[in-house]
Amino acid sequence: MNENTVFVKTYRENEILPVTTSEVWRYAGFLGDSSEIDGELKRTFEEMQNEIGGIFSYKVCYRQMKIADEKEKQTLPFLEGSKALSKLLKDCGEIIIFAATVGLEIDRYISKQQRISPVKALLSNAYGAERIENLCDTFCVDIKMQIQSENRFITRRFSPGYGDFPLESQKEMFALLDPNRQIGVSLNESLLMSPSKSVTAVMGIKNEKCESTSANKCNECSNKNCEFRKQET
């Protein structure tokens, strides 16, 4: 793969993993307490889900790059600011960086509902969060299969703002990917992306099989008070 090339992949709705309703409720703040989800709330959820059906646009742009040059000099500055990321990328010779989005229409729907129905605004915001995570999961599975066909292995993804990976690294990743031109994702001065349901991340490529990690990636994060932290089952 040419490391100077930014590739774009677009998914159809039926190519994305189905909606995990329990994850939507978790993002909405219902952390496993199903007693709080009454019949009326479920009906509102179903109504919201019908209204936003088909508005998502699933796009990813990505780039495969070497970590060091021929003299083994680190060439990607944003990889140096995080101990957790350095640990993840240990023994990796290359990385894949990517940006993903589910489009702007969900933001417009949320904005409209903030004026009309705060409950729908809350639920649709959570729904969009679930959709972008599922898009990332789908893309990562595709990349994993591609890399394994080369008899190599891929690490899990790691995003700026997660753990000790500085959010400021977004700037360098945007410079490398140009996601504004590629898939319509921009970055403002506050380091917030638009559309809001967008993600950037890094994955490592190595020649040996990666050590298994917890199925619950929240276990590896030092922010124990995160409101979206997954609970153990």
N, C-alpha and C positions, 0 to 999 in steps of 0.2 A: 504493500500500500504506500502510495506517495504521501509523505508526511506534510507536504505543502498544500495538499488538497483538502478542502472542507467538503464533506459529503452531506447530502440532505436525504432524509428518509421520511416519507409520509405514510401514515397508517390509516386504514379505514376503521370504522367503528367495530366491525366484526373481527378485526385483527387484534384488538385490545382485550386484555383479560376482563371478564365480566365484573360488574360493580360488586364490591364487597360492602354490603350494607352496614355491617358492624363497624367497619372502618369509618364510614361516613358519620355514624353516630358518635364514634370516638372523637373525630375531628370537631364535631359539634359540641363536645363537652360532656357527653354522656359516657363516662368511663366505666362501662360494664354494668351500670345500674339501670337495668331494663325496666324497673318499676317506675322510672320517671317518664318513660315513653308511653303515653296513654293513646287511646284510640284516635282522638282528635289530632294529636301530633303525627301519628302515623298517616292519617288521611291527608294532612298538609304536606307531608313528605311525598306521598304518592302523587299528589297534584303538582308539586314542584317538579318531580322527576319527569312527569309527562310534558310539562311546559318546556323543559330544557332538552328534551330528547332531540338529538341531531344537531345541536349547536356547537359541538366540540370539533376542533380542527387539530388533529394529532400530528405534530411535526417535530423532528429531531435533526440537528446538524451536529456533526462530529468530525474529529480529526485524530489520527494516530501519529504519535510523535516519539522520538527517542528522548530519553531523559538526559543523556550526556552526549557530548561530541566525541570525536575519535580520540581525543586526549583525556577522556573521562572527566571532562569539566562539566559541571552542572549548567544546563542551558535554559532551564525553566525556573525563574526566580520564585514564582508563586508556590513551588513545591518545598521551599525552605522554611516556611514560617510555622509549621505544625509538626509536633512530635508524633501525634497520632497518625497523620498522613505519611510521615517518613517511615513509621513502623509498618503501615499497610503496604507501602511500596518497596519495602526491603527486598532486594534481589530482583527487582523489576528493571528490565532494560528499556521498556517502552511504556507509554501510557495512552489511554484514549480519553480525550476530554470531549464533553458534549453539552449541548444546551437543548432543552426540550420545552414544548409549550402545548397547551390545549386550546390556545386561541383567545381572542378578545371578547367574544360574544358572552361568555360566562361572566366576565367583569361587568358588562353592560346590564345583564340580567340582575346581578347582585345589586348594582347601583340603583336600578329601578325599584327593586323590592325593599331597599332600605327606606324608601319613601312610602311604600304601600303596605308591606308586610315584613316587619323585622324578623319574624320566625322563618319565613321563606328565605330571607337574606342570609340568616345564620345557616340554614340547611343547605342552600345552594353553594355557599362559600365552602362548607365542609365537603360537599359533593365534588366541587372542582378540585379540592385538595386531594381527594381520593383518586380522581381521574388522572391528574398529573403524576401521582405516584405509580399508578398502574401503567401509564405510558412508559415511565422510566423502567419499570420492571420488565415490560415487554421488550423494550429496546435492549436491555442488558442481557436478556435471554438470547436474543438474536446475535449479539456480539459474542456471547459465550460460545455459541455453536460455531460461529465463524472462526474464532481463535482456536477452539479445540480441534477444528479440522486441520489446523496447522501444527497440531501436537504441542500446543502451548495452552496456558491457562490464564484466566482473568480473575482479578480480585473483585470484591464488592465495590460499589460506588461510594464516593465520599464527596460531600458538597461544601462549598464555602459557607461559613456560619455554623457548621456542625462541629461540636467539640472545640478544639483549639485552632481550627482552620480559619484564618482571618477572612471576614467578609470582604475586605478590601481586595482580595485575590480575584474577585469578580472582574475587576478592571482588566487585568492581564488575560483572563480567560476570554473576555469579550474581544480583546484586541486580536487574539489568535483565531477566534471562530467567526467574528463579524456576524453574530446572529440576527442583528437588525436587518441586514440585507438578505441573509439566508432564509430566516423563518419568521421575521417580523417581531423579534424580541429586543427591546431597548433597555438601557440601564440609566437611571437618573443619578443626580449628585448624591443622593442619600443611599445609593447602592441598592435601590429597589428596582425590580424588573417589571416591565409592562409588556405583555399581559402579566397580571399578578400570578396566575397559575402557570408559572414557568420555573424551571430548575436548571442549574448548571452542576456538573459533577466531573470527577476524575476517577478512572479505573486503571489499575496497573496490569501489565502483561508480563508473565514470567514463564520460564521453561519448566518449572516443577509445579506440581499440584499445590494449590493454595491450602493453607491450614483451614480447617472448618471453623466457622464463627457461629455465634449464637443466632438462632432463628429470629430472635428478638434483638434487632440492631440497637434498640434503645439501651440495652444492657451495657453497651460499650461507650455510652455518652456520660460525661461527668455532670451534666445538668440534671440532677435528681429531681428538681422542682418544675421541670417542663410540663406545661398543662396538657401537652399532647403525648406525653410519655406512655408507651404501651405498658399495660399491666401484665404480670405473669399469670399464666393460666394453669 
